Amino acid sequence: MCSARPRSARRSAGGFSLLEAVAATAFLAVALMAFAANTIWLTRDEKSADSTSAAHALAQQKLEQLRSTPLGAAAVAPGIYIDPTNPLRADGTPGGNFTRKWQVSGNNQPTFGLRWVTVTVSWTDSQFHKTTLAAYIRCSTIPC
């Protein structure tokens, strides 16, 4: 008498087949590559957000400085100005990658007794960016 087990019983007693192991490894590799790509994308986005925040702060700093300038000062005369310390770092010191310029509108522009000041900060990381803030300032005499 032979007490041999049927083939189906022998096959189910084993572990994983080589094909199942390769398929599971391939699936895990694809999932890990997706996580790595997502991490790179998130890091780039975070860097871009930091740069945008710094540019807004630099523009706001210059705008507030111009708004607090005494009426009739040469710094708020109509014209286009470029920051002499360009390029700037995020804290406003020289040597970074931000460029700041501003424009003061002509007399009585946009309305009687006011001038329009526009501050633009630009920078380049993986691509060119710029941000612009604007405000009114009073003229020293009315009309300007």
C-alpha positions as CSV (number, residue, x, y, z in Angstrom):
1,M,0.0,0.0,0.0
2,C,1.1,3.3,-0.9
3,S,0.1,6.2,1.2
4,A,1.2,8.9,-1.2
5,R,-0.5,12.2,-0.9
6,P,-2.3,13.7,-3.9
7,R,-0.5,16.4,-5.9
8,S,-2.9,19.2,-4.8
9,A,-2.1,18.5,-1.2
10,R,1.6,18.8,-1.7
11,R,1.3,22.1,-3.6
12,S,-0.8,23.9,-0.9
13,A,1.6,23.0,1.9
14,G,4.4,25.2,0.5
15,G,5.1,29.0,0.8
16,F,5.1,31.6,-1.9
17,S,6.1,30.9,-5.5
18,L,8.9,32.8,-7.2
19,L,6.4,34.6,-9.4
20,E,4.4,35.8,-6.4
21,A,7.5,37.1,-4.7
22,V,8.6,39.0,-7.9
23,A,5.2,40.5,-8.3
24,A,5.1,41.7,-4.7
25,T,8.6,43.2,-5.0
26,A,7.7,45.0,-8.2
27,F,4.5,46.4,-6.6
28,L,6.5,47.6,-3.5
29,A,9.2,49.2,-5.8
30,V,6.6,51.1,-7.8
31,A,5.0,52.4,-4.5
32,L,8.3,53.5,-3.1
33,M,9.2,55.3,-6.3
34,A,5.9,57.2,-6.2
35,F,6.6,58.2,-2.6
36,A,10.1,59.4,-3.6
37,A,8.7,61.5,-6.5
38,N,6.1,63.0,-4.3
39,T,8.7,64.0,-1.7
40,I,10.7,65.8,-4.3
41,W,7.6,67.6,-5.5
42,L,6.7,68.6,-2.0
43,T,10.2,69.9,-1.2
44,R,10.2,72.0,-4.3
45,D,6.8,73.4,-3.4
46,E,7.9,74.3,0.1
47,K,11.0,76.1,-1.2
48,S,8.9,78.1,-3.7
49,A,6.5,79.0,-0.8
50,D,9.4,80.2,1.3
51,S,10.7,82.3,-1.6
52,T,7.3,83.8,-2.2
53,S,6.9,84.7,1.5
54,A,10.4,86.3,1.5
55,A,9.6,88.3,-1.6
56,H,6.3,89.6,-0.1
57,A,8.2,90.6,3.0
58,L,10.8,92.5,1.0
59,A,8.1,94.3,-1.0
60,Q,6.1,95.2,2.2
61,Q,9.3,96.4,3.9
62,K,10.1,98.9,1.0
63,L,6.4,99.9,0.7
64,E,6.2,100.8,4.4
65,Q,9.6,102.6,4.2
66,L,8.3,104.7,1.3
67,R,5.0,105.4,3.1
68,S,6.8,106.6,6.2
69,T,9.1,108.9,4.2
70,P,8.5,112.6,4.9
71,L,6.2,114.3,2.4
72,G,8.2,115.9,-0.4
73,A,11.3,113.8,0.1
74,A,13.4,112.9,-3.0
75,A,12.7,109.1,-2.4
76,V,9.0,109.5,-3.3
77,A,9.5,111.8,-6.3
78,P,7.9,110.4,-9.5
79,G,10.1,107.9,-11.3
80,I,11.4,104.3,-11.4
81,Y,13.9,103.2,-8.8
82,I,16.1,100.1,-8.4
83,D,17.4,99.1,-5.0
84,P,21.1,99.8,-4.9
85,T,21.8,96.7,-2.7
86,N,20.4,94.3,-5.4
87,P,20.4,91.3,-5.3
88,L,19.0,90.9,-1.9
89,R,18.7,88.0,0.6
90,A,15.4,87.3,2.3
91,D,16.4,89.5,5.3
92,G,17.1,92.5,3.0
93,T,20.9,92.2,3.2
94,P,22.9,92.2,-0.1
95,G,24.0,89.0,-1.8
96,G,20.8,87.0,-2.3
97,N,18.7,86.2,-5.4
98,F,15.9,88.8,-5.0
99,T,15.8,92.0,-7.1
100,R,13.6,94.9,-5.8
101,K,12.5,97.9,-7.7
102,W,9.7,100.4,-7.3
103,Q,7.8,103.0,-9.3
104,V,6.2,106.2,-8.0
105,S,3.5,107.6,-10.3
106,G,3.4,111.2,-11.6
107,N,1.8,114.0,-9.6
108,N,-1.9,113.7,-8.9
109,Q,-2.0,110.1,-10.2
110,P,-4.4,108.3,-9.8
111,T,-6.3,111.1,-8.2
112,F,-5.8,114.6,-6.8
113,G,-3.2,114.9,-4.0
114,L,-2.0,111.3,-4.3
115,R,0.7,109.2,-5.9
116,W,0.6,105.5,-6.6
117,V,3.7,103.5,-5.5
118,T,4.3,100.0,-6.9
119,V,7.0,97.7,-5.4
120,T,8.1,94.7,-7.4
121,V,10.4,91.9,-6.2
122,S,11.6,89.3,-8.6
123,W,13.7,86.1,-8.2
124,T,14.6,83.0,-10.2
125,D,14.8,79.5,-8.7
126,S,13.8,76.8,-11.2
127,Q,11.8,79.5,-13.1
128,F,11.3,83.3,-13.0
129,H,8.9,84.7,-10.4
130,K,7.8,88.2,-9.3
131,T,5.4,89.7,-6.8
132,T,4.0,93.2,-6.7
133,L,2.5,95.3,-4.0
134,A,1.1,98.8,-4.4
135,A,-0.3,101.6,-2.2
136,Y,-1.1,105.3,-2.3
137,I,1.1,108.0,-0.7
138,R,0.2,111.7,-0.2
139,C,1.9,114.5,-2.0
140,S,3.6,117.2,0.1
141,T,1.4,119.9,-1.4
142,I,-2.1,119.6,-2.8
143,P,-2.2,119.6,-5.7
144,C,1.1,117.8,-6.2
